[in-house]
Amino acid sequence: MLKQITKNYYKAFSMLLCAMLCLASGIAQETARKGVVRDAVTSSELAGVTVAVRGTSNSTQTNAFGAFSISASTGQVLVFTIVGYEPYTITVGQSTTLDVNLQPSDNVLEELVVVGYGSQRRSDITGSVASVPKERLSKLPVTNVMQAIQGAVSNVNITQASSIPGDNPSTQVRGLNSMSANASPYIVVDGIPLSRTDGSINDINPNDIESVEILKDPSAVAIYGVNGSNGVILITTKRGTSGTPQIRYSGYGGIEEPSHMLEPVSAEELLNRYAEYARITNTSLFDGGPVRNEYEWDNYQNGITTDWLDAVMQTGTIQNHNVGLSGGSENAKYYVSVDYFGQKGIVKGFDYKRYSFRTNTDFDPTKYLTVGTSAFIAAHNRDGGRANLTQALAMSPYARMYEDDGTLTRWPMYSEQLWENPLLHTTTDPERREFNMSLNGYAEMNFGNIWEPLSGLKYRFNGGYSYVPKRTNEYQGLSVYNVNGWGRIHNAESQTYTIENILTYEKVFGLHRFDFTGLYAARSKYWQQSEAIGEVFPNDVLEWGNLGTASTQKVTSGADLYRSVSQMARLNYGYDSRYMLTFTVRRDGASVFGPNNKYGVFPSAAAAWNIHNESFMANTKNIIDNLKLRVSYGVSGNEAITPYQTRSLMDSNPLGMGGLSSAALRYRHRMGNDDLRWEKTAGFNTGIDFGLWGNRLSGTIEFYKTSTQDMLILQRLPRLTGFADVWSNLGKVENTGIDVTLNSRNIVKDDFSWSTALVFSHNKNRIIDIYGDGRDNLGNRWFIGHPVGVIYDYTQVGIWQEEEIAAGLHRGWDEQAEAGAVKLADLSGDGIINDDDRRILGQTAPKWTGGLTNTFTYKDFSLNIFIQTVQGAMRNNVQIGGAADELGRRSAPADLGYWTPDNKSNEWRSLSNRSNVYGYGFPKSASFTRLKDVTLSYNLPSNAASRIGVSGVTLYASGRNLYTWTSWLGWDPESRDIPRGHTQDNVGDNTNYPMVRNYVFGVNLTF
């Protein structure tokens, strides 16, 4: 009996032990497999890739960083799938870290593209929608995403007029559609507008961006109605995915320097200029020479020179650090990122810091309801006194920098008082702060998950709130030779509310597909500002801290309220993936217009034909993978004026009456206009999309024509009306052009690939009408039949020589001419030089632009080379023009020559202040070709990454603005260049700043 019990106990123990060993064995084999999925061509991380264990229900998706984690046993098969890429399988081995590279699919037409208030398969799109290459959104040292897009998308002209840290580039989509209204595209982030909230593209951290789409033709932008006339940029940020939490660190650091150094003349050459100027003006130099000014004499006597450009410039630095966390479950997903960006400018005092935080969440509390948020905070800091590059370039190398007590000399070339010490304002410490706090949320209800017959019907609510405060505090005292003291506090803020109700319904009946979108939206923006200025302070101790101590005080304030309501309906119809139609109509109402025309209606229609899906194309399947013809026509709008411009406003004005001061009211200079209506742009677009030989060659060719009429123009009025101007609907502008995008996969091997992307765009802009009477507007340089921005000036044909003047050749041509003066053509033939001799010499916008990107991959290495070109633009050259009487009194660029009796130049004028009496602007070609950026990256193999405890490692080195081919004399053909003492759009010469070249090293780590 005991023996039987023992036997049974042993048997049971053996079975239990076996079960435990089997379970332990299974657990040991079912281990977590981590890795990163990348595009095999561009090496960019891929989010949303489905990772599944074949034969099981176990699956997950890659997160916003392309990382995944899934449990799988040795010998099991992992399957990786995502729209637009070939499926990929891998048999699990002993390694727990995997590197996966997916090849782009030949059937890229199934890729989903954001089109505004939803997404569509690329094959179903009827309008012009350009997607920014994903590789442009990473591994580039940029402050904002527009700098990464520059030159990479056809007919999106992005100009970096200022490289000042934190400044935004200007952007135009398909030319200038207005003569005076805002021409910037409308920017939407995660469905909520960023434009017209007083926020900027700098608020959006490039590391957080998942994709960027640009809507260009009237059909695509019509859904944004009044906001779409200048194109629409849709930005989608990264979101969380289900699976194991993933942490990613992205960081880079590097140095900056001028992309081109505008070297000044040598000390010896400046003395020659001084001597020549003294000869021309018949004046003596200081104490017999050879210097002009008192404060130059001591340094000249002692052989002391100062490199003033070196004094105001420095080696700049740039750094960025970003930490992102994403993950979640099937019903709750999150993405969180924290970012710091810091830049020390190449001109002293031009520093910039940005701190940002973003959190995106998505929750599925029920099977029919999804809610989520998209919130971010961005803080910008541009504090500090700044050096003045324009003043530095003018300084004599013998000029005095410091006084005996160590303070900066105010007038380094005294007794010359045109140029202050360029370092003077670095002694001040102004505050320039700006913030953007945005909270956006959504709730989406899927009625099909409530009741099956309602399948395809969804309702989505979008709500957004944006708070943008800005402040500037500054004080100028004894350090800048302001003996009285001057302080200012300026505060401004805006609060914007957005509410959108979106109803969508999608249904498929056999070969028919219907997709309807309806929208009702409302927006409100309240803006206010206040400014306090104080003058004559008892001391400099408190600076702006107590403006109440100032003897003279001035306070101003202002506020306005903007409101709009919108309704939109869009219907997409498709038959058998061959024929697609889109009909859209939008109605907008805005408070900025008068009571008679507050609303505008903007319709559009588009059609597309997937020719390659026709039966008669069956024999071409081995050659043609995609062939689609698109055509569209639509109307979009532009409000582009601030509130209350249609009203006759009044100001209070103190008036002395009866010995007392009374408040009186008077009309402002602008007349009201209750009939002012929307500026409208109607346009036609036709395009063809193609893919050949397994999409080894693919691309898009488009032709468009747009016409903007009822333009918002500030019309001058006769003074007898009592007003100076009025906003009116006048004129008509037309744009025609062509967009070309080509992509080729030149070589595709297991270990090596080479792909090329080419973009080309041409735009012709011309004014059709201005006032309805066929007259030009000379004051604004608007000429019928020509572009909005033109160079209108004389034509230089040489320099007047002494022998020509002696022979009297200037008589009956230019009676004011003297030797060394600019010789201008007498085009009217009337024997004098006057306004009748001016002609249109060129246009300020480029005639055509292009970009060429080559990407090479070899095993784990990737090399990306991008070249940009801008051709056909012209600008007045400020360095050559300068002020009429300054050339002999200041330093100048070494490349800038001048005429003398011994150097009989026929290109450069003399140093005489009468060498350019007609104010010729010296227009020059601003065309250039630029090696925009080169990036070399390396993906660390998975086994090496796992040994250091990470899932993925990417190392890269990048150079930006490496070399520019141009004939332009100056810092750069794109850079802003404002003459001393002038302002341009309320920006002075103290903000001139060179284009920068930078070199960075970066790393992306995924844990």
PEQUINOR-V44104 format. One record per pair of residues at least 12 apart in sequence whose C-alpha atoms are under 8 Angstrom apart, sorted by the first residue. I is the first residue (numbers start at 0). J is the second residue. Records with the same first field share a line. If there is no record, write none. Layout:
BEGIN
I: J, J
END
This chain:
BEGIN
25: 72
28: 71, 72, 73
29: 70, 71, 72, 73
30: 70, 71, 72, 95
31: 68, 69, 70, 71, 95
32: 68, 69, 70, 71, 94, 95, 96, 97
33: 66, 67, 68, 69, 95, 96, 97, 950
34: 66, 67, 68, 96, 97, 98, 99, 941, 950, 951
35: 61, 64, 65, 66, 67, 97, 98, 99, 950, 951, 1005
36: 48, 61, 65, 66, 67, 98, 99, 100, 101
37: 65, 99, 100, 101
38: 100, 101, 102, 103
39: 100, 101, 102, 103
40: 102, 103, 752, 753, 754, 854, 855, 856
41: 134, 854, 856, 861
42: 100, 134, 861
43: 133, 134, 137
44: 64, 65, 66
45: 61, 63, 64, 65
46: 60, 61, 62, 63, 64, 65, 66
47: 60, 61, 62, 63, 65, 81, 240
48: 60, 61, 65, 79, 80, 81
49: 61, 78, 79, 80, 81
50: 67, 69, 77, 78, 79, 80
51: 77, 78, 79
52: 71, 75, 76, 77, 78
53: 75, 76, 77, 78
57: 69, 70
59: 241, 242
60: 240, 241, 242
61: 240
62: 238, 239, 240, 241, 245, 325, 326
63: 209, 237, 238, 239, 240, 325, 334
64: 247, 1005
66: 245, 950, 951, 1005
67: 242, 243, 245
68: 242, 243
69: 242, 243
71: 91
72: 91
73: 90, 91, 92, 93
74: 90, 91, 92
75: 90, 91
76: 88, 89, 90, 91
77: 89, 90, 91
82: 107, 109, 110, 111
83: 103, 104, 105, 106, 107, 108, 109, 110
84: 101, 102, 103, 104, 105, 106, 107
85: 101, 102, 103, 104, 105
86: 101
87: 101
94: 942
95: 945
96: 941, 942, 944, 945, 950
97: 941, 942, 950
98: 940, 941, 951
105: 624, 693, 694
106: 624
107: 121
108: 120, 121, 122, 625
109: 121, 122
112: 130, 212
113: 212, 233
114: 128, 212, 214, 219, 233
115: 190, 222, 233
116: 190, 501, 516
122: 576, 609
123: 573, 576, 579, 607
124: 579, 607
125: 579, 580, 581, 605, 606, 607, 629, 630, 631
126: 214, 216, 217, 218, 219, 605, 629, 630, 631
127: 214, 215, 216, 218, 219, 684, 686
128: 212, 213, 214, 215, 216, 219
129: 152, 212, 213, 214, 215
130: 210, 211, 212, 213
131: 148, 151, 152, 210, 211, 212, 213
132: 151
133: 209, 210
135: 147, 148
136: 205, 206, 208, 210
137: 205, 206
138: 934, 955, 957, 1001
139: 934, 957
140: 251, 957, 959, 999
141: 205
142: 164, 165, 201, 204, 205, 340
143: 167, 200, 201, 203, 204, 205
144: 200, 201, 203, 204, 205
145: 157, 168, 200
146: 159, 168
150: 758, 848, 849, 850, 867, 868
151: 758, 850, 851, 867
152: 740, 758, 850
153: 738, 739, 740, 758, 759, 760, 849
154: 172, 173, 174, 738, 759, 760, 761, 762, 848
155: 170, 171, 172, 173
156: 170, 171, 172, 173, 174, 848
157: 169, 170, 171
158: 170, 973
159: 973, 974
160: 973, 974, 975
161: 973, 974, 975, 991, 992, 993, 994
162: 974, 992, 993, 994, 995
163: 344, 349, 990, 992
164: 342, 343, 344, 349, 350, 351
165: 201, 351, 381
167: 199, 200, 201
169: 183
170: 183, 184
171: 183, 184, 229
172: 184, 215, 229, 230
173: 215, 229, 230, 734, 736, 762
174: 734, 762, 763, 764
175: 229, 734, 764, 787
176: 228, 229, 680, 706, 707, 732, 733, 734
177: 707, 710, 711, 732
178: 710, 711, 712, 732, 787
179: 711, 712, 713
180: 637, 639, 640, 710, 711, 712
181: 639
182: 229
183: 229, 230
184: 227, 228, 229, 230, 231, 232
185: 226, 227, 229, 230, 231, 232
186: 231, 232, 233, 234
187: 231, 232, 233, 234
188: 233, 234, 235, 236
189: 233, 234, 235, 236, 373
190: 233, 461
191: 439, 461, 462, 463, 497
196: 465, 467, 493, 494, 495, 524
197: 467, 493
198: 435, 467
202: 355, 377, 378, 435
203: 377
204: 338, 355
206: 321
207: 236, 237, 336
208: 234, 235, 236, 237
209: 234, 235, 236, 237
210: 234, 235, 236
211: 232, 233, 234, 235
212: 232, 233, 234
213: 230, 231, 232, 233
214: 230, 231, 232, 233
215: 230, 231
216: 230, 631, 682, 683, 684, 703
217: 603, 631, 632, 633, 634, 635, 681, 682, 683, 684
218: 583, 603, 604, 605, 631, 632, 633, 634
220: 635
221: 583, 584, 585, 601, 602, 603, 633, 634, 635
222: 567, 568, 569, 583, 584, 585
223: 585, 635
224: 585, 586, 587, 600, 601, 634, 635, 636
225: 587, 599, 601, 635, 636, 637, 638, 677
226: 635, 636, 637, 638
227: 635, 636, 637
228: 635, 636, 637, 679, 680
229: 637
237: 334, 359
238: 325, 332, 333, 334, 359, 360
239: 325, 326, 327, 332, 333, 334, 359, 360, 361
240: 325, 326, 327, 328, 332, 333
241: 326, 327, 328, 329, 331, 332
242: 326, 327, 328
243: 326, 327
244: 324, 325, 326, 327
245: 324, 325, 326, 1005, 1006
246: 322, 323, 324, 325, 1005, 1006
247: 322, 323, 324, 1003, 1004, 1005, 1006
248: 320, 321, 322, 323, 1002, 1003, 1004, 1005
249: 319, 320, 321, 322, 1001, 1002, 1003, 1004
250: 318, 319, 320, 321, 1001, 1002, 1003
251: 318, 319, 320, 999, 1000, 1001, 1002
252: 316, 317, 318, 319, 999, 1000, 1001
253: 316, 317, 318, 997, 998, 999, 1000
254: 314, 315, 316, 317, 997, 998, 999
255: 314, 315, 316, 317, 344, 345, 995, 996, 997, 998
256: 313, 314, 315, 345, 995, 996, 997
257: 345, 993, 994, 995, 996
258: 960, 961, 962, 963, 993, 994, 995, 996
259: 970, 971, 993, 994, 995
260: 970
261: 892, 893, 969, 970
262: 892, 893, 894
263: 392, 890, 891, 892, 893
264: 890, 891, 892, 893, 894
265: 893
266: 304, 395, 396, 397
269: 395, 890
270: 289, 290
272: 887, 910
273: 289, 290, 291, 887, 888
274: 289
275: 887, 899, 910
276: 887, 888, 910, 911
279: 910, 911
280: 911
291: 888
292: 412, 413, 414, 415
293: 412, 413, 414
294: 397, 398, 399, 411, 412, 413, 414
295: 395, 397, 398, 399, 411, 412, 413
296: 397
298: 397, 398, 399
299: 397
303: 397
304: 396, 397, 398
305: 396, 397, 398
306: 396
307: 391, 392, 394, 396
308: 388, 391, 392
311: 346, 347, 386, 387, 388, 391, 421, 422
312: 345, 346, 347
313: 344, 345, 346, 347
314: 344, 345
315: 342, 343, 344, 345, 346
316: 342, 343, 344
317: 340, 341, 342, 343, 999
318: 340, 341, 342
319: 338, 339, 340, 341
320: 338, 339, 340
321: 336, 337, 338, 339
322: 336, 337, 338
323: 335, 336, 337
324: 336
330: 361, 362, 363, 364
331: 360, 361, 362, 363
332: 360, 361, 362
333: 358, 359, 360, 361
334: 357, 358, 359, 360
335: 356, 357, 358, 359
336: 356, 357, 358
337: 354, 355, 356, 357
338: 353, 354, 355, 356
339: 352, 353, 354, 355
340: 352, 353, 354
341: 353
345: 995
346: 385, 386, 388, 992
347: 385, 386, 425
348: 383, 384, 385, 386, 425
349: 381, 383, 384, 385, 386
350: 381, 382, 383
351: 379, 380, 381, 382
352: 379, 380, 381
353: 377, 378, 379, 380
354: 377, 378, 379
355: 375, 376, 377, 378
356: 375, 376, 377
357: 373, 374, 375, 376
358: 372, 373, 374, 375
359: 371, 372, 373, 374
360: 372, 373
366: 448
367: 444, 445, 446, 447, 448, 449
368: 442, 443, 444, 445
369: 442, 443, 444
370: 440, 441, 442, 443
371: 440, 441, 442
372: 438, 439, 440, 441
373: 438, 439, 440
374: 436, 437, 438, 439
375: 435, 436, 437, 438
376: 434, 435, 436, 437
377: 434, 435, 436
378: 432, 433, 434, 435
379: 432, 433, 434
380: 430, 431, 432, 433
381: 430, 431, 432
382: 428, 429, 430, 431, 432
383: 425, 427, 428, 429, 430
384: 424, 425, 426, 427, 428, 429
385: 422, 424, 425
386: 421, 422, 423, 424, 425, 989
387: 421, 422, 988, 989, 990, 991
388: 421, 989, 990, 991, 992
389: 421, 978, 979, 988, 989, 991
390: 418, 419, 420, 421, 979
391: 420, 421
392: 890, 891, 892
393: 418, 889, 890, 891
394: 411, 412, 418, 889, 890
395: 412, 889, 890
398: 411, 412
399: 411, 412
400: 420
406: 478
407: 420, 422, 423
408: 420, 423
409: 423, 479, 480
423: 478, 479
424: 479
426: 478, 479
427: 473, 474, 475, 478, 479
428: 473, 474
429: 471, 472, 473, 474
430: 470, 471, 472, 473
431: 469, 470, 471, 472
432: 469, 470, 471
433: 467, 468, 469, 470
434: 466, 467, 468, 469
435: 465, 466, 467, 468
436: 465, 466, 467
437: 463, 464, 465, 466
438: 463, 464, 465
439: 461, 462, 463, 464
440: 461, 462, 463
441: 459, 460, 461, 462
442: 459, 460, 461
443: 457, 458, 459, 460
444: 457, 458, 459
445: 457, 458
446: 458
455: 503, 504, 505, 506
456: 502, 503, 504, 505
457: 502, 503, 504
458: 500, 501, 502, 503
459: 500, 501, 502
460: 498, 499, 500, 501
461: 497, 498, 499, 500
462: 496, 497, 498, 499
463: 495, 496, 497, 498
464: 494, 495, 496, 497
465: 493, 494, 495, 496
466: 492, 493, 494, 495
467: 492, 493, 494
468: 490, 491, 492, 493
469: 490, 491, 492
470: 488, 489, 490, 491
471: 487, 488, 489, 490
472: 486, 487, 488, 489, 543
473: 486, 487, 488, 542, 543
474: 486, 487, 542, 543
475: 542
476: 539
477: 539
483: 534, 535, 536, 537
484: 534, 535, 536, 538, 539
485: 532, 533, 534, 535, 536
486: 532, 533, 534, 542, 543, 546
487: 530, 531, 532, 533, 543, 546
488: 530, 531, 532, 543
489: 528, 529, 530, 531
490: 528, 529, 530
491: 526, 527, 528, 529
492: 526, 527, 528
493: 524, 525, 526, 527
494: 524, 525, 526
495: 522, 523, 524, 525
496: 522, 523, 524
497: 520, 521, 522, 523
498: 520, 521, 522
499: 518, 519, 520, 521
500: 518, 519, 520
501: 516, 517, 518, 519
502: 515, 516, 517, 518
503: 515, 516, 517
504: 516
510: 574, 575, 576
511: 572, 573, 574, 575
512: 571, 572, 573, 574
513: 570, 571, 572, 573
514: 570, 571, 572
515: 568, 569, 570, 571
516: 567, 568, 569, 570
517: 566, 567, 568, 569
518: 565, 566, 567, 568
519: 564, 565, 566, 567
520: 564, 565, 566
521: 562, 563, 564, 565
522: 561, 562, 563, 564
523: 560, 561, 562, 563
524: 560, 561, 562
525: 558, 559, 560, 561
526: 558, 559, 560
527: 556, 557, 558, 559
528: 556, 557, 558
529: 554, 555, 556, 557
530: 554, 555, 556
531: 546, 552, 553, 554, 555
532: 546, 552, 553, 554
533: 546, 547, 549, 550, 551, 552, 553
534: 549, 550, 551, 552
535: 549, 550, 551
536: 548, 549, 550
537: 549
559: 642
560: 642
561: 589, 590, 591, 642
562: 589, 590
563: 587, 588, 589, 590
564: 587, 588, 589
565: 585, 586, 587, 588
566: 585, 586, 587
567: 583, 584, 585, 586
568: 583, 584, 585
569: 581, 582, 583, 584
570: 582, 583
576: 609, 612
577: 607, 608, 609, 610, 612, 613
578: 606, 607, 608, 609
579: 606, 607, 608
580: 604, 605, 606, 607
581: 604, 605, 606
582: 602, 603, 604, 605
583: 602, 603, 604
584: 600, 601, 602, 603
585: 600, 601, 602
586: 598, 599, 600, 601
587: 599, 600
589: 638
590: 642
591: 638, 640, 641, 642, 643, 644, 645
592: 642, 643, 644, 645, 673, 674, 675, 676
593: 645, 646, 672, 673, 674, 675, 676
594: 673, 674
595: 673, 674, 675
596: 673, 674, 675, 676, 677
597: 676
598: 677
599: 636, 676, 677
601: 633, 634, 635, 636
602: 633, 634, 635
603: 631, 632, 633, 634
604: 631, 632, 633
605: 629, 630, 631, 632
606: 629, 630, 631
607: 627, 628, 629, 630
608: 627, 628, 629
609: 625, 626, 627, 628
610: 625, 626, 627, 628
611: 623, 624, 625, 626, 627
621: 692, 693
622: 691, 692, 693
623: 689, 690, 691, 692, 693
624: 689, 690, 691, 692, 693, 694
625: 688, 689, 690, 691, 694
626: 687, 688, 689, 690
627: 687, 688, 689
628: 685, 686, 687, 688
629: 684, 685, 686, 687
630: 683, 684, 685, 686
631: 683, 684, 685
632: 681, 682, 683, 684
633: 681, 682, 683
634: 679, 680, 681, 682
635: 679, 680, 681
636: 677, 678, 679, 680
637: 677, 678, 679, 680
638: 677, 678
639: 711
644: 669, 671, 726
645: 670, 671, 672, 673, 675, 726
646: 670, 671, 672, 673
647: 666, 667, 669, 670, 671, 672
648: 666, 667, 669, 670, 671
649: 664, 665, 666, 667
650: 664, 665, 666, 667
651: 663, 664, 665
652: 664, 665
667: 722
668: 721, 722, 723, 724
669: 722, 723, 724, 725
670: 722, 723, 724, 725, 726
671: 725, 726
672: 725, 726, 727
675: 726, 727, 728
676: 709, 728
677: 709, 710, 711
678: 707, 708, 709, 710, 711, 728
679: 707, 708, 709, 710
680: 705, 706, 707, 708
681: 705, 706, 707
682: 703, 704, 705, 706
683: 703, 704, 705
684: 701, 702, 703, 704
685: 701, 702, 703
686: 699, 700, 701, 702
687: 699, 700, 701
688: 700
694: 743, 744
695: 742, 743, 744, 745
696: 741, 742, 743, 744
697: 741, 742, 743
698: 739, 740, 741, 742
699: 738, 739, 740, 741
700: 737, 738, 739, 740
701: 737, 738, 739
702: 735, 736, 737, 738
703: 734, 735, 736, 737
704: 733, 734, 735, 736
705: 733, 734, 735
706: 731, 732, 733, 734
707: 731, 732, 733
708: 728, 729, 730, 731, 732
709: 728, 729, 730, 731
710: 727, 728, 729, 730, 731
711: 726, 727, 728, 729
712: 726, 727, 728, 729
713: 725, 726, 727
714: 726, 727
729: 768, 769, 770, 771
730: 766, 767, 768, 769, 770, 771
731: 766, 767, 768, 769
732: 764, 765, 766, 767, 768
733: 764, 765, 766, 767
734: 762, 763, 764, 765
735: 762, 763, 764
736: 760, 761, 762, 763
737: 760, 761, 762
738: 758, 759, 760, 761
739: 757, 758, 759, 760
740: 756, 757, 758, 759
741: 756, 757, 758
742: 754, 755, 756, 757
743: 755, 756
749: 858
750: 856, 857, 858
751: 855, 856, 857, 858
752: 854, 855, 856, 857
753: 853, 854, 855, 856
754: 853, 854, 855
755: 851, 852, 853, 854
756: 850, 851, 852, 853
757: 849, 850, 851, 852
758: 849, 850, 851
759: 847, 848, 849, 850
760: 847, 848, 849
761: 846, 847, 848
762: 846, 847
763: 786, 846
764: 785, 786, 787
765: 783, 784, 785, 786, 787
766: 781, 782, 783, 784, 785, 786, 787
767: 783, 784
768: 783
769: 783
786: 842
788: 842, 843, 844
789: 839, 840, 841, 842, 843
790: 839, 840, 841, 842, 843, 873, 874, 875, 922
791: 837, 838, 839, 840, 841
792: 837, 838, 839, 840, 919, 920
793: 823, 824, 836, 837, 838, 919
794: 823, 824, 836, 837, 838, 840
795: 821, 822, 823, 824
796: 822, 823, 824
797: 821, 822, 823, 905, 906
798: 818, 819, 820, 821, 822, 904, 905, 906, 907, 908
799: 816, 817, 818, 819, 820, 821, 822, 905
800: 817, 818, 819, 903
801: 817, 818, 819, 900
804: 816, 817, 818
810: 830
811: 830, 831
812: 825, 829, 830, 831, 832
813: 830, 831, 832
814: 831
816: 914
817: 913, 914
819: 898, 899, 908, 909, 911, 914
820: 908, 909, 911, 913, 914, 915
821: 908, 914, 915
824: 836
841: 872, 873
842: 871, 872, 873, 874
843: 872, 873, 874
844: 871, 872, 873
845: 869, 870, 871, 872, 873, 926
846: 870, 871, 872
847: 869, 870, 871
848: 867, 868, 869, 870
849: 867, 868, 869
850: 865, 866, 867, 868
851: 865, 866, 867
852: 864, 865, 866
853: 865
859: 937, 938, 939, 940
860: 935, 936, 937, 938
861: 934, 935, 936, 937
862: 933, 934, 935, 936
863: 932, 933, 934, 935
864: 930, 932, 933, 934
865: 930, 931, 932, 933
866: 928, 929, 930, 931, 932
867: 928, 929, 930, 931
868: 926, 927, 928, 929
869: 926, 927, 928
870: 925, 926, 927
871: 924, 925, 926
872: 924, 925, 926
873: 922, 923, 924, 925, 926
874: 922, 923, 924, 925
875: 920, 921, 922, 923
876: 920, 921, 922, 923, 968, 969
877: 920, 921, 976, 977, 978
878: 891, 892, 968, 969
879: 895, 921, 968
880: 919, 920, 921
881: 978
882: 978
883: 911, 912, 913, 914, 915, 916, 918
884: 910, 911, 912, 913
885: 910, 912
886: 910, 911
887: 910, 911
894: 968
895: 907
897: 909, 910
898: 910
923: 967
924: 966, 967
925: 965, 966, 967, 972, 973
926: 965, 966, 967, 972
927: 963, 964, 965, 966, 972
928: 963, 964, 965
929: 960, 961, 962, 963, 964
930: 959, 960, 961, 962, 963
931: 959, 960, 961, 962
932: 957, 958, 959, 960, 961
933: 957, 958, 959
934: 955, 956, 957, 958
935: 955, 956, 957
936: 953, 954, 955, 956
937: 953, 954, 955
938: 951, 952, 953, 954
939: 951, 952, 953, 954
948: 1006
949: 1004, 1005, 1006
950: 1004, 1005, 1006
951: 1003, 1004, 1005, 1006
952: 1002, 1003, 1004, 1005
953: 1002, 1003, 1004
954: 1000, 1001, 1002, 1003
955: 1000, 1001, 1002
956: 998, 999, 1000, 1001
957: 998, 999, 1000
958: 996, 997, 998, 999
959: 996, 997, 998
960: 995, 996, 997
961: 996, 997
970: 993, 994
971: 993, 994
973: 994
974: 991, 992, 993, 994
975: 991, 992
976: 988, 991, 992
977: 991
END
